[in-house]
């Protein structure tokens, strides 16, 4: 027989608690040479679409490495991806 909960909770309470713990935490890559997709496109003087195609091809062939982190915005933390050539 299931036990009764001592305190009723809303189904999304755990999500709010997790968000409050993670809010404002930036996770950025360490080391040199990391660029976002927009910075990469500007560096090679291509538009964003062509820059993304080149990034995907570099990841597929193993020439680039990817770091998935987060960056703090005005109201919340957003996911952000950085790329750099493999050494």
C-alpha positions in Angstrom: 0.0 0.0 0.0 1.5 3.4 -1.0 2.4 5.8 1.8 0.6 9.1 2.1 2.7 12.2 1.4 3.4 14.3 4.4 3.1 17.5 2.3 1.2 17.8 -1.0 3.4 19.3 -3.8 2.5 20.6 -7.2 3.9 18.5 -10.0 6.3 21.2 -11.2 7.7 22.2 -7.8 10.9 20.2 -8.5 11.4 22.1 -11.8 11.1 25.5 -10.1 13.6 24.3 -7.4 16.1 23.1 -10.0 15.7 26.3 -12.0 16.4 28.4 -8.9 19.6 26.4 -8.2 20.8 26.8 -11.8 19.7 30.4 -12.5 22.6 32.7 -13.1 25.2 29.9 -13.5 27.3 30.5 -16.5 29.3 27.5 -17.9 31.9 28.7 -20.4 34.7 26.8 -22.0 38.2 27.1 -20.6 41.2 27.6 -22.8 41.8 29.6 -26.0 40.3 29.5 -29.5 36.6 28.9 -28.6 34.2 30.7 -31.0 30.4 30.8 -31.2 28.8 30.0 -34.5 28.2 33.7 -35.2 31.8 34.6 -34.3 33.0 31.8 -36.5 30.9 33.0 -39.5 32.2 36.6 -39.0 35.8 35.3 -38.8 35.6 33.4 -42.1 33.6 36.2 -43.7 30.5 34.1 -44.5 26.9 34.4 -43.6 25.5 32.4 -40.7 24.0 29.6 -42.8 27.2 28.9 -44.7 29.1 29.2 -41.4 26.9 26.5 -39.8 27.3 24.2 -42.8 31.1 24.5 -42.4 30.8 23.9 -38.7 28.7 20.8 -39.2 31.1 19.4 -41.7 34.0 20.0 -39.4 32.3 18.2 -36.6 31.4 15.3 -38.8 35.0 14.9 -40.0 36.4 15.3 -36.5 38.4 18.5 -37.2 36.4 20.5 -34.7 35.4 20.0 -31.1 32.2 21.4 -29.5 31.5 22.6 -26.0 27.9 23.0 -24.8 27.5 25.4 -22.0 25.4 28.3 -20.9 25.5 32.1 -20.9 23.6 34.4 -18.6 21.0 36.7 -20.2 19.1 39.6 -18.8 16.4 37.4 -17.2 17.6 33.8 -17.4 20.5 31.6 -18.4 20.5 30.4 -22.1 22.3 27.4 -23.7 25.3 28.4 -25.8 27.6 26.3 -28.0 31.3 27.0 -28.7 33.6 25.5 -31.3 37.3 25.2 -31.8 39.8 23.2 -33.9 41.0 19.9 -32.4 44.7 20.0 -31.4 
